[in-house]
Amino acid sequence: MTLKSGPVLQISEFDGTRPATRNVAFGPAAEAEIDRLLAEPFGNWHVDTDVQTTQVRVTKRGEAQVFTGPPVAVTPAGDHDRAARHLLAPDDPLFDVVGGSAAKRRQVDAFLRALVATLGDADLPRPLRVVDLGCGNAYLTFAAYRYLSGLGHDVRVTGVDVRADQRARNAGIADRLGWSDGVRFVAGTILDAPVDGADLVLALHACDTATDEALARAVGWAARWVLAAPCCHHDIAAQLRRQAAPAPYELLVRHGILRERFADVLTDALRAALLRLSGYRVDVVEFVDSAHTPRNLLLRAARTGSPPTAAQRTEYEQLIALWGITPRLATLL
């Protein structure tokens, strides 16, 4: 960024208690700060430039996996009072139709950034078949189509929701936007809706085991990419309530609120493990800042087709045996 005194490198850090921001003049001091940051043992790096978005993920073996994608909106150099960067501009016609509250725009932007990181620089199939399972009011369904088609991709999006009135409402919005050729909606359950297959599966805030149903269907289609934001984890929590906790973990589930939170973590850890056993590389990341929603976890998966190792199977089987639970996703798979 540029101050009155000239360009500086701005560094923001968080120590778990409070954020700290400082400015360092370009030159040896800035180079030393960059070297210090690069030496930190971070597992994930996300870098936005005016050329591209780059994500680096360091595996447990110390190997670096690099994914690249298109750049985000460019901030003019030297703009001190810079505007927020959006992958879809706040005045995009989409928001005129689906609503453009600040909270909704933030969630759309967070979702699209996760989508960019997931797809990386892969050669996308033509057409790219996107299925949103449990799409609800579908504003993220429309955002996916708007963004991907805006990049020149041939995209076919299908939104699935159990309610026929939602299907009619969303189809009407597609007509208003002139997107009926690329976006369609079907009424049906996640498991039974008449959809032939998908390259990219979305399941955003599907309640409880509906997320498991969406993940199972994605695996059944051998979808190349999956983005799932779970919600309302009741199934594993109910199983934990029905039995005594294994020693020495009684304290984790003795109090109701702690048991519910632990069940959330356990559920999504098992979902990630089962996707990995099904031939996917999985990242569990923050969807949108927790200040905006407590349901801010995102399972981001890319199909590799690699068979699971014996160690991966063992760690999953030992975990479910220890707690005496059966994940719904395992049953569906």
Summary of the structure (lengths in Angstrom):
residues: 333
radius of gyration: 21.7
end to end distance: 50.3
largest distance: 65.0
contacts: 963
relative contact order: 0.09
helix: 38%
strand: 25%
